[in-house]
């Protein structure tokens, strides 16, 4: 799977601009705050983590 750093950065920028907390986003996707934080920081790079990044980008239409 391709690298998802730019997608992770885009999500972090988006949630900061829209004042969406990581906790709220994690709750929405049924994940823990700690897990989502690790995903967005690039510490988790599993297939499931990358799929979550893509899902968030598509759901919020982050471009």
Buried (B, 14 or more C-beta within 10 A) or exposed (E): EEEBEEBBEBBEEBBEEEEBEBEEBBEEEEBEBEBBBBBBEBEBBEEEBBEBBEEBBEEBEBE
